[in-house]
Amino acid sequence: MVLKKPVSLMLSGLILGSGFLAGGGASHADENGEFGTLGNDGELRVMNQNNQGPPSFVAGMLSERFEQANGQNAKRFLEQHKDVFEMDAPEQNLKEVRATEDELGMTHVRLQQTKDGVPVDRNELNVHFNENNEVTVVNGNYDSKLDEIKLDTTPRLAKNSAMEVAKDAVNAPDFIEFEKSDLIVYPFQDDYFLAYRVNLEFHSGAAGNWFIYVDAHSGDIIDRYDAMTGIGHFEEMLDTAPVTEEDPGAFQSQFTSGISPLSIDPDTLHQSRGKGIGTTGAQKNLNLGHGPGENGGQTFYLADQRSDEMDGIYTYNMQNTTNRMWLYENDNASWKNVVYDGDSSSWETVGQGPGVDAHKNSRIVYDYFKENHGRNSLDDNGMAIESRVHYATEFNNAFWSNGLAMMTYGDGDGQQFIPLAALDVTAHEMMHGITHYNGGLRYRFETGAVNEAFSDTFGSIIDDRSWHVGEDIMGEAWLEDGRFALRSSEDPGLFPVNQSFWAYSVDGEGRYPSHMEEFYFLPGNMDNGGVHINCTILQHSAYLVSEEYDMGRDVVADVWYRSYDYLHFDATFAEFREAILQSAIDLYGENSEEYDAFLGAFDDIGLYEGWDYDENFRDPLW
C-alpha cells in the first residue's frame, strides 16, 4: 500500500483565500485581501483535515501586535478574519476555556465552540501568541456547518432521567464512585444531536469509566464507550483477562457504600523516614508519617508531606476490595515484612512491596516533572498524589481514575503479571493524570492512541533503563514464553497482540506496529479503536529521535511535553505531528538539528503531513 505523502505547503506572506483549504485541496490566493492589512512577510504552514471550517493547523506570522495576549483578543482576531476562518460569529460562538503563558513568554488560548451557548463536544480551537503578543498559530476543530443549521438546544429530557438511562445502558452497580452529566451538542455520524454526555466511573464488578451520550430529546442512547485508562485491555489484546472477585457483591456487602474517608488527619502526622523492600526485592528509602494509631505515635503511614508547595503523597491499602481503602500503615518504619514470591492470592501474601513501590515511585515521578518541566503535581497546582494498591484479587492491570484523581494498582496473578506499581507503570499512569489536567485527549481511536503514547513514552523517559515498558511486572508464564516486557518503543514488533486482532494487521502476523503502513484500523468496540496498539507507532518515533538521531531523552521530553499546548481533545495523528514539529520550532528553531530529527523520525514511521484515516483505510484481511 502506498501512503499519501503531501508536500508541505509554504506560502510567501499570508495569502489564504476565503475558500482556505478543503479536504486536503490546494491553497487559494488572497484575492479579497483578507490578510492584506497585516503586511507581514514570512512563510505559512497549513495542514487541513477538517471537512468544515478552518484548517486543522495554521502557523506563521498571522497578526499585528495586540496590546494583550488573552482570550478576548484571540476571539477578536478570529472575528476580524471570520470569512477566512469560515466562522459566522466567533466572539459569540467561542467560549474561553483557559489561557496560559509559558516559559518562552508565549500565550496559548483554548476556545470551546458552542451552539446557542451549548458546548460542541470535541470541538476546541487554540490560538497562540508569541512573546510580542502576535498571533502565530491557530489550530484545532471548528465545525462551520453548525453555524448554518437550526438545532433545538432546549432539552425535553430531564438531566436526572438521562442519568438513569445511562446507568441502565451500562449495567452500572448501585454504588458509583463518580458521576457527571453535561448538556452538549454531539456531532455523530454526519448528524448533530442535543445530548447529555454522562460520565460514570465505578469499580465494583466489571469496572468502567463510561461516557454515554443520551439524546436530550428522545432519551435514546446515541453512543457510548469505556475510557478506563490503563497499561492495556488485556482481555482484548493479550488473552489475560484480570481476575477479580468471584462474587463482587460479597465484598460490597461487607461495607457501607462509598470509599472510606481518610481516617487519619494528615495534619496530625509527624514526618519521618524509613526503608522498604519493593516487589522485586530492591530496597528503597521512604518518606513516611507517624502518629495516631493503635500503637499511638509508633504507627507509621505511607504519607509523604515533605514538599511544602504540594499537598502530599499518600498510598492506600485496598486489602483486595474494589471500593474501600485505608491509609497504608505499619507498626514501625521498616516496610519489609514479606518478599514477594509469586503468590498473589491475598494482600497479606503479596506483602508491602506494592505499597513501597507506589509510594516511592510517585515521589520520583513528582520530582521529575517539578525539576525538569516546572510542573507542580499532576494538575500543576500542587494537588495530592494518591495511589491505591492491592486492588481486588489477582488484578492484572493498573489504571488512572479521572473521577477519583488516583492511581490504582493490581497485584497481578503471578503468571501474566506480578504487582504492577513498577516505576515505568507508575509514570505511565501519572502521565494519564497529567494528560487529563492538560485538557484531556479523548480515549478513542487516533486520539486515544496519542494519549497512550504519551504515557508509554514518559514511562521510558523517567525509567530510563530501556525503551521497553513493563519489564518489572511480567509474570512467570510470560517470562517462560519469552515475553520480557509488555510493549517496546525501540522495536514494537518484538511482541504480538491478541490473535483476534491479527486480521487487522497489514500482514496477518499481528505484531505491534512501528510504521503507519502497519496501522490497525480497528472498530470502536475493539480496544477503543486501537488505543493500546497504534500508540507504538508514535512512541517508536520518540525512540528514533532519542537514539537513532542521537538527540537524547531530554529533547524528546521537552518537545513532547510542550506539544500539549498545540493539541486538543480530539487531536489526530497528523495534528500530533504538527504539534511536535511546532514545539521543536519554538524550543530550537526550524533550522535546528532537533527539528530535523523529529521531522526525520516522522518520515521514518510514515507519518507524513496530512495523513488521513479515511484516505488510508484498509479492510481487515479476513
N, C-alpha and C positions, 0 to 999 in steps of 0.2 A: 504494500500500500504506500502511496506517495502522499506525504503530508504537505499541506499548504504552507508555503513559506513566503509571505508577502514581504515586499521591500519596505523598509522604514520610510515613512513619509516625512520629508524635511522640506518645509516651505520657507521662503525668504520673507520675513516680516509676518504680519498677521493677515492672511488672505483667505480666511474662511468665508464662504458664501452662505446665504440664508438656507441653502439646502444642506450644508455641512456634509457629513458622510452618511450614507445609508447602507447598512448591511455590508460593510467592507468595501464599498464602492470608492471611486476616486474623489479627490477634493475638488472644490469649485472655487474659482476666483472670487474675490470680494467685490463683485460687480456693483453692489449697492453701497459700498464704502462703510460697512458696519463697523469695522475697526479702524477706519481711515484716520480718525482723530487721535489715535493713540501715538502714532509716529514713532514706534519703537522698531529698531532693526534687530534682526536675530533670526533664529530658527524655531520652528514649531514642530512638536512631535505629537502626532494624533493617532489614536487607536480606537476603533469603534466596534462594539459588539451589540449595541442597542438597536432594536427594531424601531423604537420610538424615542424621540428626544435627542439630547446631545450625545456626542461620542463618549465612550467609556473613560477615556483618558486624554487630556489635552495639556501639554506642557510647553512653556515658552514665556516670553515677556508679554503678559496679557492685558496689563493695565498701567495707567499712570499711578503715581503715589497717592495713597489715601492718607488722610490725617491719622486714622487709627486702623489697625488690623483687627476686625471684630466681626461678629455675625451680622450686624446691621449693614456694614459696608460690603460684606460678602453678598448679601441679598441685593444691595444697591447695584453692585457690579453686574449681577445677573439680570436685574431689571433693565439696566442700560443697554444690555445686549440680548434681550429676551428673544428677539427674532432669530438671532444666530443660534441661541441655545434652545430654540423651539419650545419656549415656555410662555404661557399666556400672562400669568401674574405671579412671578416668583416671590415677590415680597409678601404676597398674601398666602401662597400655597406652600411655602417652605418655612419650617419651624426650626429654630436653632436647638441643637442637641448639646453642643459643647464647643468651646474654643480654648485651645491650649497653645502656649508658647514653648518652644523647645530650646535646647542649649545653643543653637545657632542663631537664635533671635527670630526664627520663622514662626508664624502663627497658622494653626490648622483648624479650620472651622468645619464642623459637621452639621449638615442640614437634613431634616426629615421631610420628605414630600407628604403633603396632606391633601385630602379631598373634602371640602366643606369642613375643615378643621379636624377631620378624622385621619390618623396616620395611615399611610400606604405601606403595607408590610413589605420589607426587604428593599424599599426604595430610599436610599440615602445618597446624598451628594456632598462631596468635600470640596472646599475652596481653600487654597493655600496661598499665604502671603509670604514674601521674603522679608529679610530684616529691614528693608526700606518701605514696607507696607504696600508693595506692589503685588498684584495677583500673578502668580507664576504657574499654578496648576489648578485645573478643575477636573474632578474625576468622580465616578460613581454611577448610580442609576437614577434616572428620572423618566417617567413614562408620560410623554406628551399626550397620548390618547386620552388619558384621564381628564385632561383639561377640557376636552371637547365633548365627552359623553355626559349624559344625565344619569345620575346614580342616586337612588333613595338612600340617604345616610341616616335615616331615623329608624332605629331598631324596633321591631314588633315583638321580639322575644326578650324576656327579662334576663338580666345578667345571671341571676341565680338559677334560672331554668337552664340556661346554656351550660352552666357548671355541672348540673345533674346529667344532662345529655352527654357531656364529655366523659364524666365518670363512668357512666354505663358503657360507653363505647370502648373503653379500655379495661373494663372489669376491675376498676380501682378498688382497693380494700377500704374498710371503714375508716381506718386512720391513714391520713395523707400528710406527709411531712411538710409539703409546700404546695400551695395552690394560688393561682393568679389568673385573672381574666381581663383582657383588654379589647375594646372595640376598635376594629381596624377595617381597612379596605384590603381585600385579599385578591391579588391577581392570580388566576389559576386556570390553566388550560385555555388560554386565549379569551378568558372572560374575567369579569370583576364581580366580587361579592362583598357585601357588607357582612362582616363576620366577627364573632368573638374568638380571639386567639386564647385558648385555655391552656395553661401550663400546669401539669400535675406531676409532682415528684413523690414517689413512695418507694419504700424499701422492704416492705413485708411481702412474702410470696414472690411473685415474678416482678422484681424491682424494675422501675422505669422512670424516665424523665420525659413525659409525653407532652407534645404540642398537638392539640386538637383544634381544628378550625370548624366552628359551628355557625351555620348560616343564621344571621341575626333576624332574618325574616321568616324562614320556614322551619328552622330548627334542625335541618338536615346536617349530617357530617359531610363537609367538603373535602377535608384532607386530614391526615394525622401522621406523625412519625415520632419515634423514640430517640431523644437526643442525649441519652445517658452516655457520657464520655467514659473512656477507659483506655487500657492499652490494647484492647481488641475485643470483638464479639466472637469469642472462641467457639460458641455453639454453632455459629455460622461458618467461621473461617477455618477452624482447625480441629473440629470434632472433639472439643474439650469443654463441653457444657459445664458450667460451675455447679458444684454440688452444694446445695443449701439445705436447710432443714427439711426433713421428710414431711413434716406437718408444721408449716409456719404458724398455723393458728395455735398450736400448743405453746409456742414461745410467746405469742402475743398475749395469751390468756394469763400468763404469769404477772403481767404488768398492767398498770393503768395506761391509758393511751397517752401518747406524747413522749418526746425524748426527755429523759431525766435531766432536770436542771443541774448545773454545776453546784454540787453540794458544798464545795469549798470556796470561800470568798478569796480570790487571789490576793486581795489587799492584806489578808491575814498571814500570808506565807512569807517566810524569810528565805532569801536566796542562798543556795549552797551549790557545791559541785560534787560530782560523783563520777563513777565509771560503770560501764555496762558492756555486755557482750552481745553483738548483733547476731543475726540469724546464721551467718556464715562463719562465725567464730572470731570475728575481728573485735578487738577491744576499742571502746570509744569513750572519750571524755564527754560528760553531760552537764548541762546547766539544769539545776533542779530547784524545787521549792520545798520547804519543810515547815511543818506547823501542826495545826489541829488534826486530830485523828484518833483512832483507838489507842495509839501509843503516844498521845499528846504531841509534843514537839518533835518526837522521833519518827513521825510518819513523813515519808518523802514522796514527792509527786513529780511527774514529768511536766513541770511547769517552769518555763524559761522566761524570766522577766528582766533580763539584763540590758535590754535596749530601751532607753527612755523614750525614743521617738516612735515606738510602736507598742501595741497592746499585748504583746507576749506571744509565746509559742506553747501550745498545750496539746497533750496527747492523751487520748481517752481509750479505755479498755471496754470493748463491747461484749466481752465474755460470751461469744458465739450467738448473740442475739442480732436482730436487724433493726431494732427500734429503741434500744436503751444504751446508755453509756455512763461510765464513771471515770473521773479523772484518775489516770493510772497511778497507783500507789504502791509503795514498798515500805518495809519496816526498817530499812537502812539505805545508805547511799550507794550500795553495791548492787547493780542490776545484772546479776549473773546466775540466777537460780537454776536455769536449765539450758543446756547446749542442745540446739535443735538436731534431731536425729532422723527426721523424715516422717515422724508421727504427727499428723495434723488432726487427729480425732477430737481434740478439745484444746481450749486455750491454755489449760494448765500443762498439757504435754508439749505444746508448742513452746511455751515459756515466754520470757520477757523480751526476747530478741526483736520481734517486730516493733514493739514499743520503743526500744532503744534505737532501732534503725530509723523509724519515722521521726522521732524527736530530734535526733542528731542531724539527719538529712534535711529536715525542714530548716534548721538553723543554717546549714551550708548553702542551701538554695537562697534563703533570705539574704545572707551576706553577699552572695554572688551578685544578685541584682542591685543591692544597695551600693556595693563598691564599684561595679562595672557599668551600671546604667542609671545610677542615681534613683532607683525605684525603691520606695519605702513600702514594702509588703505587696501583697497581691493587688490591692486596689490603689497603690501609690499614695495611700493616706494613713498608713500605719495600722491597718486592721490586724486583729489577732490571727495567727496562723494555727488552725486547729486540724488535728488528724484523728482518725478513728482506726484502731487495729482490732484484730480478732473478730472481724465482721462475719456473721453467720458461721457455718461449719464447712471447712474444706472448700472455701470460696476461691475460685480460680480467676480472680480479677482484682483490679484496683480502679477507683474512679474518683473524679471531682464532682461535687454536687453544687450546682448553681444556687439552688434554693437554700441549702443549709450552709453554704460557703465553707465547706470542709472537704478534706481528702479522706478517702476510706480505703483500707487495705485488707484483703482477704489473707488467709493463712495458706492457701493452696491445698491441694490434696496429697502433696508429697510425690506424685507421679508426673503430672504435667507441670505443676508449679510448686515451689516451696514459698514461704511467706514473701509477700510482694513489695515490701517497703524498702527496696533497694534504692540507691542514690539516683540512678537514671530514671527509675519509675517515679520516685518522689518528684524529681524535676519535671518529668512528663506531666504528672497530674497538677502540680502547682502552675505549670505553664498554661494548662487549660483555664485555671483561675485567672491568670493574667490576661489571657485572650478574652475571657468574659468581661473583665473590668475595663478592657481597652475598647469595648463596644461590641464584642462578640463576632463570631464567624459561624453562620448557620451550619448546623451539624448535619449536612446533607449534600450529596453529590460533590461537585468540584470544591465548593466552599468548605465542606466538612473535611475533605482531604487536605486542604490548606491548613485547617485547624490542627489536624493530626500531625502534619509535617512540622509545624511549629513546635509541638510537644516533643516529638522524637528528636528533632534537631537540637533543641536546647538540652534535652536529656544527655546527648552525646557531647555537647559543649561543656556542660557542668561536670559530668562524669567523663573525663577526657582520656580514659584508658584505651578507648577504641571508638569506632563508629558503628558498633553494634548496639542494639537495645535489648536489655533484659538478660544479660549474661549471668547475673547473680540470682535469678529467680527460677531457672529451669530445673524441673524435677527429674527424678531418676529415669522414668520411661523415655522422656525426650532425649536425655543425655545418652542413653543406651542406643537410641535411634540415630544419633549423630547430630541432633539439633541442639546447638550450644547457645543459641540466642533466639529471641522472638523475631526480630527483624534486623536487617542490615542496611545502613545507608551507604556503606562502602561498596557492597556487592549485593543488591536486593535479590538477585536471582539465586542466591545460595539456598533459599528456603521456599517451600511450596505453600500455596494457600489450600483451603479445603477443596476436595475433589469436585464438589458441587459447583465450584466457580470455574473449573477448567474450560468449560465451553466458551467462556467469555474472554479467555486469554487468546493472544494472537496466534499461538501455535498449538494450543491444546495441552501444553505441558503444565500450565497452572503455576508459574513462578511469580514471585513479587516483581513488579515492573521497574525498570530503570530508564525507560525511554517512552516518549509519547506514542510511538508505534505499538507499545505493549499496553496502553491504557485499557482498563476494564470498563466497558460500557454496561454497567450493572443497573438493573431496575431499583427503584427506591426501597423495595422490601428486602433487598439483599445487602447487608452491611451499609444501609442508608445510602446506597448508590456507590459504594466502594471507598468509604472514608478511611478505612484502615488498610486499604490495598494500594490505591493510587497515590497515597501520600509518599510512598517510597520514591516515586519519580522526582518529586520536588526536593526531598531531603538528600537524594543522591547528588543533586546539583550543589548542595551545600558542601558535601564531602569533596566534590571535584574542585570547588573554589579553594577550600582549605588545603587540600593535599596535592592534587594534580597541578593546580595553578600556584601552589605554594604561598597562598595569602594567609593561612593560619586561621585558627578558630575565632580569634578576636575580631577579625574583619568580618567574618560571616555573622557573628553575634551582633555586632554593631549595626550592620546593614539590615539584617532580618528584623531586629528589634525596632529599628526606626521605621521599617516599612508598614508597621501597624497604622501610622498616620495616613498612609495612602490607600488603605484597604477600607472595605465597608462590609456590612452584614452579609451580603450575597456575592462576594467577590469571586471571580472565576480564576482559572489558572493563568489566562492571558493577562488579567488585571494584576494578579500576583507578580507576574514577570515585570510589568511596568512599575509596580510599587517598589520592587527590589532595585531595578535599574535607576529609578529616580532617587532612591535613598543613597545609592552609591554615588550618584552625581552630587547630591547635597553634601556628602561627607568628604569625597575625594576628588570630585571633578570628572567631567565627561572624558577628558583625555588621560585619565589615570590608569595605571595598571590594574587597580582594583576593579574599576568599572569594566575594563576589558575582560577580566577574569569572570565576572558574573555573566556578561554577555556571551562569552565563550562557553561557559557551563550550560547556559540555556540552549545554545546551539547543539551542544553535545547530547543533551537529553531530548532534543527535538521539540522544545517549547519555543516555537518561533512567534514573532509578533502577530497578534490577532488570531492565535489558534482558537478554533471554534468547535464546540462539542458536536453540534448538529452536522457541520460540514465534514467532520472526520468520523462520524458514527459508523460502527462496524457491528453487524449482526453476530449473534453467537454462532459458534461452529456447528452446534447440534442442538 
